[in-house]
Amino acid sequence: MLRPEQVRHIEQLLADGRKQREIHRLTGTARMTIRAIASGRRPHYEPCPWCGRMKREGTSCPGCTMIAQAAEREGWPVGGGEESDEPTLQLRGELLRRYEEVRRGRPLRHGAA
């Protein structure tokens, strides 16, 4: 996945009149991705406020959503309240392990120790 600054760089190169093939050679970005950026079909991404992983703008991070739902089922507090945007979720056991895997960018392996 491209970082936002990479997308902005490609958009700037397109605005400067560079050809898509030339941008591909300069950046190493797939030509289909450059075409999607040029046509406006590529969705915008933003970092998840909890884990920092990139997610589609206006959506929830799948890993953090799963952990928050599990925490709510257990009756644990989620979110930092009105004073803070920082999460106050305190995880233990299996949920803590899952959360740490999401933070490290590893795929979740359910049931693995």
N, C-alpha and C positions, 0 to 999 in steps of 0.2 A: 504494500500500500504506500502511496506517495505521501510524504509529509506536506502540510499546507504550504510551506515555503517553496517546495519543489513545484507544486501546482502553480503558484504565483509566478515562478521563474518561467515555466512553460507558457503561461498566459502572456507574460511580457515578451517572450521571444515571438509568439504568434502575432502580438500587437505590433512588433517591430517589422513584421513582414517576412519573417523566416519561414521557409517551407517545412512541412511536417517531417519530411525525410531528413532534412538537415538537423532539426531539433532532436530527432531520434539518434542521429550520430553524435550530437553534442552531449546529450544527457543520458543516453542508454535506456530511455523510457520506451516501452512498446509503442509501436505506431498506432495501434488500436486505441491505446490510452490517450495518446496525443490527439487523435481524431475525436474522441469523446469529449476531451477538454475543449477543443476548438468548436465543437457543435453545441456545447452546453449541456450534453446528456450526462456527464459525469456528476454524481452527487457530491455535495460538500461534506467534509468530515471535520470533527472537532474532538479534542481529548475528553475522555470521561473524567468528571470532577472527582471521582473516588479513586480510580486506579491509574488514570493517565493514559490508558490505551485509546487508540483512535476508534471512533464510532461515527456512524452517519449522523449528520447534524439533525437535531430535533428528536433523536431516538434515545433509548436507554441502552447502556452497555449490557449485553446478554449475561456475562459472568456476574457482574455486580447485582443485576436484577434478580438472578437466581439466588444469590446469597442473601439479599435483602428479604426476599419472599420467605426463605427458610427461617431467617431470623424472626420475622413477624409471626410465623407459625409457632415459634418457640416462646414468643412473648418478650423478646429482647428489644431494647430501644434502638431505633434506627434514625439517623439524622442528628444534626447538631442543634436543633431548635431554631428559634427566631434570631438568636444572637450570633450564630455562626453557620457558615456553609459547610463546615467540616463534619464528616460523619462521626458519630460517637458509638458506632456499633462495636461491641466487644464480643469477639468470636472465640469459641473453644472447640477443641477436638476436630472432628471431620470438617466442620464449616471453616475453621481457621486454616486447615490444610488446603481446602479448595480455594479460599480467598488468596492465600499466598501463591498458589499456582497461577491464578488469574493475574496477579500483580507481576509475576515473573514472565508472563506471556506463554506459559505452557498450556497445552490442551488438558482439559479435565479428564481424569481417568477415574470414573466412579468405582468405588469399592477397592481401589488400590491403596496400600498402606504407605 
